[in-house]
């Protein structure tokens, strides 16, 4: 029986070869018009916008992008990659039961998702039913989603847009936290050094019971200068009186005692200024002034570093805020009124052209072979 049908088919093809074009075209036409389930397409438009106002619509930003060679659509490409990822598919399946819709009875036996599908097959089916393009001029992301129901197509698009917004926000928040955490840690180190420098200065003042060795040293020097002036005056008086009085005169004896006392006081003052006073914890005024000066320099340097670090931290906060990016919806997901797919007329014309070209090519090959 089968052999007989094959024989008749061969005979028919030899007699009327156009059957090879007409029959497949008719079968496909029947499928498109009577069997194929309609698909509705929901569209939306998105754009990644920076917090400082710079975005893909800024002509100067586009010009700078062309001059520096840095693509302004890097973030847009990241959004597209996430929309097309398996993570997005898993989220959609969990949130709105995407697999149940695509494998439901609303689809025809050819176009719907099979019941025993693998994750790879599900992802391929999902990618075949979405289109994500980036406008090269404006970096606007154009999203198209197809489903067997208009409301569900809009729901898929809305869910994708919402999840993509969360994705961009999560990335920005994580980057912002990392940048600020690094800047804050560096600032904490500088602040700790400042506190240590201050504490070292306070400990020095407490240990030697001195507020400002520089001022104290100046006071000691002033006292020494004053006593040296008094000593010179007394020595002049002694020289004058010695010329008219004997060495045993009460005035001469008194002046000599005063001069001796002044010399002793002057030596003690110079010892305090220049020499160690004795004991492990005692220092001369000069040594105190030197150590105190070093500690002051350390505190001043730490203060300068602290001021610079604080300014850097504030700048990091401002820069981080300016670099934050958000996914802005330019066009909300639409609710389609009419089925977009299948495109019956377009597909039939295209198939007819392809079959005709294949038929002509085969006829030419067969005629060439016969002539050989």
C-alpha positions as CSV (number, residue, x, y, z in Angstrom):
1,X,0.0,0.0,0.0
2,X,2.8,2.4,1.0
3,X,4.7,1.4,-2.1
4,X,1.7,2.2,-4.3
5,X,1.4,5.6,-2.8
6,X,5.0,6.4,-3.3
7,X,4.8,5.3,-6.9
8,X,1.8,7.6,-7.5
9,X,3.6,10.4,-5.7
10,X,6.7,10.0,-7.9
11,X,4.6,9.9,-11.0
12,X,2.7,13.0,-10.0
13,X,6.0,14.9,-9.2
14,X,7.4,13.9,-12.6
15,X,4.2,15.0,-14.4
16,X,3.7,18.2,-12.3
17,X,6.9,19.2,-10.4
18,X,5.3,22.3,-9.1
19,X,3.7,20.1,-6.5
20,X,7.0,20.3,-4.6
21,X,6.4,24.0,-4.1
22,X,2.6,24.1,-3.7
23,X,2.1,21.3,-1.2
24,X,4.6,22.5,1.4
25,X,3.3,26.0,1.0
26,X,-0.3,24.8,1.5
27,X,0.6,22.8,4.6
28,X,2.3,25.8,6.1
29,X,-0.6,28.0,5.2
30,X,-3.0,25.7,6.9
31,X,-0.8,25.6,10.0
32,X,-0.6,29.4,10.2
33,X,-4.2,30.2,9.6
34,X,-5.9,27.3,11.4
35,X,-3.5,25.8,14.0
36,X,-0.9,28.3,15.1
37,X,-1.6,29.9,18.4
38,X,-1.5,33.7,18.3
39,X,1.2,35.5,20.3
40,X,0.9,39.0,21.8
41,X,3.9,41.3,22.2
42,X,4.4,43.7,25.0
43,X,7.1,46.4,24.5
44,X,8.9,48.7,26.9
45,X,11.9,51.1,26.8
46,X,14.5,51.5,29.5
47,X,17.6,53.6,30.0
48,X,20.4,53.7,32.6
49,X,20.7,57.1,34.2
50,X,23.4,58.4,36.6
51,X,22.6,60.2,39.8
52,X,24.4,63.3,38.7
53,X,22.1,63.7,35.7
54,X,24.5,62.3,33.1
55,X,22.8,59.7,30.9
56,X,22.7,58.4,27.4
57,X,20.7,61.3,26.2
58,X,23.5,63.8,27.0
59,X,25.1,64.8,23.7
60,X,28.3,65.9,25.5
61,X,28.5,62.5,27.2
62,X,28.1,60.8,23.8
63,X,30.8,63.1,22.3
64,X,33.2,62.3,25.2
65,X,32.5,58.6,24.8
66,X,33.5,58.8,21.2
67,X,36.7,60.7,22.0
68,X,37.8,58.5,24.9
69,X,36.8,55.3,23.3
70,X,34.8,54.3,26.4
71,X,31.4,52.9,25.7
72,X,28.5,54.7,27.3
73,X,26.3,51.6,27.0
74,X,28.4,49.4,29.2
75,X,25.7,49.5,31.9
76,X,23.0,49.0,29.3
77,X,24.8,45.9,28.0
78,X,25.0,44.6,31.6
79,X,21.2,45.0,31.9
80,X,20.7,43.2,28.5
81,X,23.0,40.3,29.6
82,X,21.0,40.0,32.9
83,X,17.7,40.0,31.1
84,X,18.9,37.2,28.9
85,X,20.5,35.2,31.7
86,X,19.3,32.0,33.3
87,X,19.0,33.8,36.6
88,X,16.3,36.1,35.2
89,X,14.5,33.0,33.8
90,X,14.6,31.3,37.1
91,X,13.2,34.4,38.8
92,X,10.4,34.7,36.2
93,X,9.5,31.0,36.6
94,X,9.4,31.4,40.4
95,X,7.6,34.7,40.4
96,X,4.9,34.3,37.7
97,X,5.1,30.6,36.7
98,X,6.5,31.3,33.2
99,X,7.0,27.7,32.3
100,X,3.3,26.9,33.1
101,X,2.2,29.5,30.6
102,X,4.5,28.6,27.8
103,X,3.6,24.9,28.1
104,X,-0.1,25.4,28.6
105,X,-2.9,24.5,26.2
106,X,-3.0,28.1,24.9
107,X,-0.1,27.3,22.7
108,X,-0.3,24.9,19.7
109,X,1.5,21.6,19.6
110,X,4.4,23.0,17.6
111,X,5.1,26.4,19.2
112,X,4.5,25.7,22.9
113,X,7.1,24.5,25.3
114,X,7.2,20.7,25.7
115,X,6.2,19.1,28.9
116,X,9.5,17.2,29.4
117,X,11.8,20.1,28.9
118,X,15.4,20.7,30.1
119,X,16.6,23.9,31.7
120,X,18.7,24.5,28.6
121,X,15.7,24.0,26.3
122,X,13.6,26.3,28.5
123,X,16.2,29.0,28.3
124,X,16.4,28.7,24.5
125,X,12.6,28.9,24.3
126,X,12.6,32.0,26.6
127,X,15.3,33.7,24.5
128,X,13.2,33.0,21.3
129,X,10.3,34.8,22.8
130,X,12.1,38.0,23.9
131,X,14.0,40.6,22.0
132,X,16.4,43.0,23.9
133,X,18.1,45.6,21.7
134,X,20.2,48.7,22.6
135,X,19.8,51.8,20.5
136,X,23.3,52.7,19.4
137,X,22.5,56.4,19.4
138,X,20.8,56.9,22.7
139,X,21.7,53.7,24.6
140,X,18.0,53.1,25.2
141,X,17.2,49.4,25.9
142,X,14.2,48.2,23.8
143,X,12.5,45.2,25.3
144,X,9.9,43.0,23.5
145,X,8.2,40.1,25.2
146,X,5.8,37.6,23.5
147,X,3.2,35.4,25.2
148,X,-0.1,33.6,24.4
149,X,-2.1,36.1,26.4
150,X,-1.9,40.0,26.2
151,X,-2.1,40.5,30.0
152,X,0.5,37.9,30.6
153,X,2.8,39.4,28.1
154,X,2.5,42.7,29.9
155,X,3.1,40.9,33.2
156,X,6.3,39.3,32.0
157,X,7.6,42.6,30.8
158,X,6.7,44.3,34.0
159,X,8.4,41.6,36.1
160,X,11.6,41.8,33.9
161,X,11.7,45.6,34.3
162,X,11.2,45.4,38.1
163,X,13.9,42.7,38.5
164,X,16.3,44.5,36.3
165,X,15.9,47.7,38.4
166,X,16.6,45.7,41.6
167,X,19.7,44.2,39.9
168,X,21.1,47.6,38.9
169,X,20.4,49.0,42.4
170,X,22.1,46.0,44.1
171,X,25.2,46.4,42.0
172,X,25.4,50.1,42.7
173,X,24.8,49.7,46.4
174,X,27.5,47.0,46.6
175,X,30.0,49.2,44.7
176,X,29.1,52.2,46.8
177,X,29.5,50.3,50.0
178,X,32.9,49.0,48.9
179,X,34.2,52.4,47.9
180,X,33.0,54.1,51.1
181,X,34.2,51.2,53.2
182,X,37.7,51.6,51.8
183,X,37.8,55.3,52.1
184,X,36.4,55.0,55.7
185,X,39.1,52.4,56.7
186,X,41.9,54.7,55.4
187,X,40.4,57.6,57.3
188,X,40.2,55.5,60.5
189,X,43.9,54.7,60.2
190,X,44.8,58.4,59.9
191,X,42.5,59.3,62.8
192,X,44.1,56.6,64.9
193,X,47.5,58.0,64.2
194,X,46.3,61.5,65.2
195,X,44.9,60.1,68.5
196,X,48.2,58.3,69.1
197,X,50.2,61.5,68.5
198,X,48.0,63.5,70.8
199,X,48.2,60.8,73.5
200,X,52.0,60.8,73.2
201,X,52.1,64.6,73.7
202,X,49.8,64.4,76.7
203,X,51.8,61.5,78.3
204,X,55.0,63.6,77.9
205,X,53.4,66.6,79.6
206,X,52.1,64.4,82.4
207,X,55.4,62.5,82.9
208,X,57.5,65.6,83.3
209,X,54.8,67.8,84.8
210,X,55.2,70.5,82.2
211,X,52.7,72.2,80.0
212,X,55.0,73.8,77.5
213,X,58.8,73.2,77.8
214,X,59.5,76.0,75.3
215,X,57.8,78.6,77.4
216,X,59.4,77.2,80.5
217,X,62.8,77.2,78.9
218,X,62.3,80.8,77.8
219,X,61.4,81.7,81.4
220,X,64.5,80.0,82.8
221,X,66.7,81.8,80.2
222,X,65.0,85.1,81.1
223,X,65.7,84.5,84.8
224,X,69.4,83.6,84.0
225,X,69.8,86.8,81.9
226,X,68.3,88.9,84.7
227,X,70.6,87.4,87.3
228,X,73.6,87.8,85.0
229,X,72.7,91.5,84.7
230,X,72.4,91.8,88.5
231,X,75.7,90.0,88.9
232,X,77.4,92.4,86.5
233,X,76.0,95.3,88.4
234,X,77.2,93.9,91.8
235,X,80.6,93.2,90.4
236,X,80.8,96.8,89.2
237,X,79.8,98.1,92.6
238,X,82.4,95.8,94.2
239,X,85.1,97.1,91.9
240,X,84.2,100.7,92.7
241,X,84.1,100.1,96.5
242,X,87.3,98.1,96.5
243,X,89.2,101.1,95.3
244,X,88.2,103.2,98.4
245,X,87.5,100.5,101.1
246,X,89.4,97.6,102.6
247,X,88.4,94.0,101.9
248,X,87.1,93.7,105.5
249,X,84.7,96.5,105.2
250,X,81.1,95.4,105.8
251,X,79.9,96.7,102.4
252,X,82.7,94.8,100.6
253,X,81.9,91.6,102.5
254,X,78.2,91.9,101.7
255,X,78.8,92.5,98.0
256,X,81.0,89.5,97.8
257,X,78.4,87.3,99.5
258,X,75.7,88.6,97.1
259,X,78.0,88.0,94.1
260,X,78.7,84.4,95.2
261,X,75.0,83.7,95.7
262,X,74.2,85.1,92.3
263,X,77.0,83.0,90.7
264,X,75.6,79.9,92.4
265,X,72.0,80.7,91.2
266,X,73.2,81.4,87.7
267,X,75.1,78.0,87.6
268,X,72.0,76.2,88.8
269,X,69.8,77.8,86.2
270,X,72.3,76.9,83.4
271,X,72.4,73.3,84.8
272,X,68.6,73.1,84.6
273,X,68.7,74.3,81.0
274,X,71.6,72.3,79.7
275,X,72.2,69.3,81.9
276,X,70.2,66.3,83.1
277,X,68.9,66.9,86.6
278,X,69.5,63.3,87.8
279,X,67.3,60.3,87.7
280,X,66.0,58.3,84.8
281,X,62.9,60.4,84.4
282,X,64.5,63.9,84.6
283,X,65.6,65.7,81.5
284,X,67.2,69.1,80.9
285,X,65.1,71.9,79.6
286,X,66.9,71.7,76.2
287,X,66.1,67.9,76.0
288,X,62.5,68.5,77.0
289,X,62.2,71.3,74.4
290,X,63.6,69.0,71.7
291,X,61.3,66.1,72.5
292,X,58.3,68.3,72.9
293,X,59.1,70.0,69.6
294,X,59.2,66.5,67.9
295,X,55.9,65.5,69.5
296,X,54.3,68.8,68.3
297,X,55.5,68.2,64.8
298,X,54.0,64.7,64.8
299,X,50.7,66.1,66.0
300,X,50.7,68.8,63.4
301,X,51.5,66.3,60.6
302,X,48.8,64.0,61.9
303,X,46.3,66.9,61.9
304,X,47.2,67.8,58.3
305,X,46.8,64.1,57.3
306,X,43.5,64.0,59.1
307,X,42.2,67.1,57.3
308,X,43.3,65.7,53.9
309,X,41.8,62.3,54.8
310,X,38.5,63.8,55.9
311,X,38.3,65.8,52.6
312,X,39.1,62.7,50.6
313,X,36.3,60.8,52.5
314,X,33.8,63.5,51.7
315,X,34.9,63.6,48.1
316,X,34.5,59.8,47.9
317,X,31.0,60.1,49.2
318,X,30.1,62.8,46.7
319,X,31.7,60.9,43.8
320,X,30.0,57.7,44.8
321,X,26.6,59.4,44.9
322,X,27.3,61.0,41.5
323,X,28.3,57.6,40.0
324,X,25.1,55.8,41.3
325,X,23.0,54.7,38.4
326,X,19.4,53.8,38.1
327,X,17.3,52.0,35.5
328,X,14.7,54.5,34.3
329,X,11.6,53.3,32.5
330,X,11.2,55.5,29.4
331,X,8.1,53.5,28.1
332,X,6.1,51.3,30.5
333,X,5.3,47.8,29.3
334,X,2.4,48.0,26.9
335,X,-0.8,46.0,26.8
336,X,-1.1,44.6,23.3
337,X,-4.6,44.7,21.6
338,X,-3.8,42.5,18.6
339,X,-1.7,39.4,18.1
340,X,1.7,40.2,16.6
341,X,2.7,36.6,15.8
342,X,2.5,34.7,13.6
343,X,2.8,37.1,10.7
344,X,0.8,35.1,8.3
345,X,1.2,37.1,5.1
346,X,4.9,37.8,5.6
347,X,5.7,34.2,6.4
348,X,3.7,32.8,3.5
349,X,5.3,35.2,1.0
350,X,8.8,34.4,2.4
351,X,8.2,30.6,2.3
352,X,6.8,30.9,-1.3
353,X,9.9,32.8,-2.4
354,X,12.3,30.4,-0.8
355,X,10.5,27.3,-2.2
356,X,10.4,28.8,-5.6
357,X,14.1,29.6,-5.5
358,X,14.9,26.1,-4.3
359,X,12.7,24.6,-7.1
360,X,14.4,26.6,-9.8
361,X,17.9,25.7,-8.4
362,X,17.0,22.0,-8.4
363,X,15.6,22.2,-11.9
364,X,18.8,23.8,-13.1
365,X,21.0,21.2,-11.4
366,X,18.9,18.4,-12.8
367,X,19.0,19.8,-16.4
368,X,22.7,20.3,-16.1
369,X,23.3,16.7,-15.0
370,X,21.1,15.4,-17.9
371,X,23.1,17.3,-20.4
372,X,26.3,15.8,-19.1
